């Protein structure tokens, strides 16, 4: 499947905002599946266009499949970028009617968070990755995983529900 999210937000003092602020966010995801194999590239670019954001308007990264070695929302700033490739392999038979789909996978991620656009560079990108096991349960997808990011940042995850 495909997932595309494009959002533009304009916070105006005339409409009750604390200060004028504009931001843009673009996310693209597409799943390619061949039998038991799936490859999912994901991209995100986000940033302020004008004004100074409040703390609750900053972009965040961290958490499972969002620079996986960091805790959810651990990194925040006025500009964000994320690119990743997720690989999954289905362990159970796809033709069995009453088989719970179980899969294993991993991700390679690279991204960053910046407060000043002049700091954005290839050298400042953070590499990260994850390994996980998942199952498509009656309550939704269940993931058990571990993530690692540059600098010794590591996290363990147990997630229930759709990720994107």
N, C-alpha and C positions, 0 to 999 in steps of 0.2 A: 504494500500500500504506500500511499504518499501522505506526508504531513507538511503543510505549508502554513506558517504563521507570520503575517506581516502586520505590525502595529505601529501606529503613529499616535503619540499622546501630546496634547497641548494643555498645559496647566496655566490658567489665566487668573490673575488676581481679581479681575472683573467678575469672575464666576466663583470666587471664594477661595482660591488657592493662596497659600502664604506668599508665594512669589511666582513670577512668570518662568516657565520652564518647558522645553520641548525635547522629546526623545523619540528614537526610532529603534525598532527591533525586527529582525528578520531571522526566521528559523526554517530550515529545509531538511526533510528526511525522506528517504525512499528505500524501501525494502526490495531486494532482489532475492528470489528463492529458486533453487534448483533441487528438487527432490527433498532430501533431508538437510540441505545446506542453505543457509541464509547469510547474506551480506548486507549490512545496513549502514550506508554513509549518512552522516549527520553534520550540518553546519549551522552556526549561529553567529550573527554579527549584531551588535547593539551599541548604542551610544547616545549621548546627549547632543542636541543640535544647538541649543542656546539656553542660557540661564544657569543657575546653580541648583542642583537637586537637593532635596532634604534627604536625610538618611534612609527613609522608607522608599525613596525613588531610585536608589542605587541599583545597579545590576549585580546579580550574585552568581557565583559558581561554587562548585563543591558538591559532593554527594555522588551517589551511584550514577555512572555514565556522564558526569559533569565535572571532570577532573577528579576521578574516583578516589584518589588517595586522601583528599580533603573531606572534612565533615560537611554536611549540607549547609550551604550558605556561608561557609567560612571565609570566602573571598568576596569582596565587594568593591565596586568602583563605578565611575561614570562611563566607562567604555568596557565592552566585553567581546571576546571572540572565542569560539570553540569549533574545532573540527575533529571528527572521530570516525572510525570504522569499527563497527560491531560485527562480530562473527558468531553464528550460532549453528549448532549441529543437533538435530533431533535424534534422541537415543531410542525412542519407542517407535513401533511400527505405525506408519501413517495410514495404513489401510484398516487397522483394527477398530471396530466401532466403539468398543468400551474401554479403550486404553487411554489413560491419562497421558497427554503429551508431556514428555520430559526432555529437556535439552541442556546442553552445556555450551559455554561460549566464553568469549573474551572481547576486550576492546582495547584499541590503541587510541589515545586522546591527546590532543595538544590544544592549549588555549591560554588565555590570560585575562587579567582584569587590570585596568589602568584608571588613574584619576586625572591624568593629563594626556591629551592626544599626542604630545611630543615624546612621550615615553613608549609609545607603541612601536615595537620592532620585532623582527624574527628572533633576536637574541633574548628577548624578554618572555617568549612563550614557554609554558610549563608543560613538559611531557608527563603523561600519566597513563594508566591502564587498569584493567580489571580482569578477573576470572570469575565465572559464576556458573551456578546450576539453577535451572528454572523448571517450573511445572505450571501447566495451565489448569488450575483448580476451579472448582465450582464458584469460589469467591473471587476469582480473577487470577492473573499471573502472579506466581510466588517466586521470588528470587533470593538465593543465598549466595553472597559473593564477597570478594575481597578486592580492595583497590590499593594502588600504590602510585604516588606522584613524586617527582623529583624533590630531593631534599630530605628524603626519609619519611615523608608523610604517608601513613598507612591507615586504612579503615576497613572494618567488617560491616556487611550489610545484610539485612533481612527486610525485603520489601514486598508488600502485597498491593497489587493494583497496577494499572497501566502506567508506563513510564513516559510515554510521549504519544 
